[in-house]
């Protein structure tokens, strides 16, 4: 049984190539957090603000992923749990801010939203390509891939929101996309929690 469990172990990120890839992705996310934070206030865009918050969360959680590489399965699972809870909290925060913005309905600047959305999309596509060969791994490694993939999807949504704001001269496309992104945060949280649970069950079987 022990040999079988050993063969089923997922990649835990303990390689120089993965660590180098993670450093690049951390730098990309930190830079885009600063860019999008300023742009979200300038454009009065809730979708951009949500995306900027996502970049901040990714910078922190990817750094945590780097710190726990090579540590025990329990430590790596705890890191993944922290990331899942962080995503869930971000989802709730964005939902709350979006509901608040419904009472204001200030029309965002579509041009700024679109330009920064395209820049963020390019950055996240680059991150996804860097991490592509590491997309299958333990809960800790998998969570990094899920976040990067979801970020690229979120950026496309921001670009669509910018087009919707420009065409309708309304804040609703921006708020709708922010709500969708909040839902994506919470769904990713559930996916990570499910993988952590599966990992814990498998580890329990192997210890018997």
C-alpha positions as CSV (number, residue, x, y, z in Angstrom):
1,X,0.0,0.0,0.0
2,X,2.9,2.3,0.8
3,X,4.4,1.9,-2.6
4,X,1.1,2.6,-4.3
5,X,0.6,5.8,-2.4
6,X,4.1,6.8,-3.2
7,X,3.4,6.4,-6.9
8,X,0.2,8.5,-6.6
9,X,1.9,11.5,-5.0
10,X,1.4,14.7,-7.0
11,X,4.2,17.1,-8.0
12,X,4.8,19.4,-5.0
13,X,6.8,22.1,-6.8
14,X,10.2,21.0,-5.5
15,X,12.1,21.8,-8.7
16,X,14.4,24.7,-9.7
17,X,12.4,25.3,-12.9
18,X,9.1,25.6,-11.0
19,X,10.6,28.0,-8.4
20,X,12.0,30.2,-11.2
21,X,8.6,30.2,-12.9
22,X,6.9,31.2,-9.7
23,X,9.3,34.1,-9.1
24,X,8.5,35.4,-12.6
25,X,4.7,35.1,-12.0
26,X,5.0,36.9,-8.6
27,X,6.9,39.8,-10.2
28,X,4.2,40.1,-12.9
29,X,1.3,40.1,-10.4
30,X,2.9,42.6,-8.1
31,X,3.5,45.0,-11.0
32,X,0.0,44.7,-12.4
33,X,-1.5,45.2,-8.9
34,X,0.1,48.6,-8.7
35,X,-0.9,49.5,-12.3
36,X,-4.5,48.4,-11.9
37,X,-5.0,50.0,-8.5
38,X,-4.2,53.4,-9.8
39,X,-6.3,52.8,-13.0
40,X,-9.3,51.5,-11.0
41,X,-9.6,54.8,-9.1
42,X,-8.9,56.9,-12.2
43,X,-11.6,55.0,-14.2
44,X,-14.0,54.5,-11.2
45,X,-14.3,50.9,-12.2
46,X,-15.4,48.2,-9.8
47,X,-14.3,45.5,-12.2
48,X,-10.8,46.9,-12.4
49,X,-10.7,47.2,-8.6
50,X,-11.7,43.6,-8.2
51,X,-9.0,42.6,-10.7
52,X,-6.4,44.7,-8.9
53,X,-7.4,43.0,-5.6
54,X,-7.0,39.7,-7.3
55,X,-3.4,40.6,-8.4
56,X,-2.6,41.5,-4.8
57,X,-4.0,38.3,-3.5
58,X,-2.1,36.3,-6.1
59,X,1.2,38.0,-5.2
60,X,0.7,37.1,-1.6
61,X,-0.5,33.5,-2.1
62,X,2.1,32.7,-4.8
63,X,4.8,33.9,-2.3
64,X,3.3,31.6,0.2
65,X,3.4,28.8,-2.3
66,X,7.1,29.4,-2.8
67,X,7.8,29.3,0.9
68,X,6.1,26.0,1.5
69,X,7.8,24.1,-1.4
70,X,9.5,21.0,-0.1
71,X,7.6,21.1,3.2
72,X,5.4,18.4,4.5
73,X,2.1,17.5,2.9
74,X,0.3,18.9,6.0
75,X,2.1,22.3,5.7
76,X,1.4,22.5,2.0
77,X,-2.3,21.6,2.5
78,X,-2.5,24.4,5.2
79,X,-1.1,26.9,2.7
80,X,-3.7,25.8,0.1
81,X,-6.4,26.2,2.7
82,X,-5.2,29.7,3.5
83,X,-5.4,30.5,-0.2
84,X,-8.9,29.0,-0.5
85,X,-10.1,31.1,2.4
86,X,-8.4,34.2,1.0
87,X,-10.2,33.7,-2.3
88,X,-13.5,33.3,-0.5
89,X,-13.0,36.5,1.5
90,X,-12.1,38.4,-1.6
91,X,-15.2,37.1,-3.3
92,X,-17.4,38.3,-0.4
93,X,-15.6,41.7,-0.4
94,X,-16.1,42.3,-4.1
95,X,-19.7,41.3,-3.8
96,X,-20.2,43.8,-1.0
97,X,-18.4,46.6,-2.8
98,X,-20.4,45.9,-6.0
99,X,-23.7,46.1,-4.0
100,X,-22.5,49.4,-2.6
101,X,-21.6,50.7,-6.0
102,X,-25.2,49.9,-7.2
103,X,-26.3,52.8,-5.0
104,X,-23.9,55.2,-6.8
105,X,-23.9,54.0,-10.5
106,X,-21.1,56.3,-11.6
107,X,-20.3,55.5,-15.2
108,X,-16.6,54.3,-15.4
109,X,-14.1,55.4,-18.1
110,X,-14.4,52.8,-20.7
111,X,-11.2,53.7,-22.5
112,X,-9.1,53.2,-19.3
113,X,-10.9,50.0,-18.5
114,X,-10.2,48.6,-21.9
115,X,-6.6,49.6,-22.1
116,X,-5.7,48.3,-18.7
117,X,-7.8,45.2,-19.1
118,X,-5.8,44.4,-22.3
119,X,-2.5,44.9,-20.4
120,X,-3.6,42.7,-17.5
121,X,-4.8,40.0,-19.9
122,X,-1.4,40.0,-21.7
123,X,0.3,39.7,-18.3
124,X,-1.9,36.8,-17.2
125,X,-1.6,35.0,-20.5
126,X,2.2,35.2,-20.0
127,X,1.8,33.9,-16.5
128,X,-0.4,31.0,-17.7
129,X,2.2,30.1,-20.4
130,X,5.0,30.2,-17.8
131,X,3.0,27.8,-15.5
132,X,1.5,25.6,-18.2
133,X,3.8,22.6,-17.7
134,X,3.2,22.8,-14.0
135,X,-0.6,22.8,-14.1
136,X,-0.9,19.3,-12.6
137,X,0.3,19.0,-9.1
138,X,-0.7,18.9,-5.4
139,X,-3.3,21.3,-4.0
140,X,-0.6,24.0,-3.5
141,X,0.7,23.8,-7.1
142,X,-2.8,23.4,-8.6
143,X,-4.1,26.4,-6.8
144,X,-1.4,28.6,-8.5
145,X,-2.5,27.3,-11.9
146,X,-6.2,27.9,-11.1
147,X,-5.6,31.4,-10.0
148,X,-3.6,32.3,-13.1
149,X,-6.1,30.7,-15.4
150,X,-9.0,32.4,-13.7
151,X,-7.2,35.8,-13.8
152,X,-6.9,35.6,-17.6
153,X,-10.7,34.8,-17.8
154,X,-11.4,37.7,-15.5
155,X,-9.3,40.1,-17.7
156,X,-11.4,39.1,-20.7
157,X,-14.5,39.9,-18.7
158,X,-13.1,43.3,-17.8
159,X,-12.5,44.0,-21.5
160,X,-16.1,43.0,-22.3
161,X,-17.3,45.2,-19.5
162,X,-15.4,48.2,-20.9
163,X,-17.0,47.6,-24.3
164,X,-20.4,47.4,-22.6
165,X,-19.8,50.6,-20.7
166,X,-18.7,52.4,-23.8
167,X,-21.7,51.2,-25.8
168,X,-24.4,51.7,-23.2
169,X,-22.9,54.7,-21.2
170,X,-24.0,52.8,-18.1
171,X,-22.2,51.4,-15.0
172,X,-24.1,48.1,-15.2
173,X,-21.7,46.1,-17.4
174,X,-18.9,47.0,-15.0
175,X,-20.9,45.9,-11.9
176,X,-22.1,42.7,-13.6
177,X,-18.6,41.7,-14.5
178,X,-17.4,42.5,-10.9
179,X,-20.1,40.2,-9.6
180,X,-19.1,37.4,-12.0
181,X,-15.4,37.8,-10.8
182,X,-16.5,37.6,-7.2
183,X,-18.3,34.3,-8.1
184,X,-15.2,33.0,-9.8
185,X,-13.2,33.7,-6.6
186,X,-15.6,31.7,-4.5
187,X,-15.8,28.9,-7.0
188,X,-12.0,28.6,-7.1
189,X,-12.0,28.5,-3.3
190,X,-14.3,25.5,-3.4
191,X,-12.2,23.7,-6.0
192,X,-9.0,24.2,-3.9
193,X,-10.8,23.0,-0.8
194,X,-12.0,19.9,-2.6
195,X,-8.5,19.0,-3.7
196,X,-7.1,19.6,-0.2
197,X,-9.8,17.2,1.1
198,X,-9.0,14.6,-1.5
199,X,-5.3,14.9,-0.6
200,X,-6.1,14.5,3.1
201,X,-8.2,11.4,2.4
202,X,-5.5,9.8,0.3
203,X,-2.8,10.6,2.9
204,X,-5.1,8.9,5.5
205,X,-5.3,5.8,3.4
206,X,-1.6,5.7,2.9
207,X,-0.9,5.9,6.6
208,X,-3.0,2.8,7.3
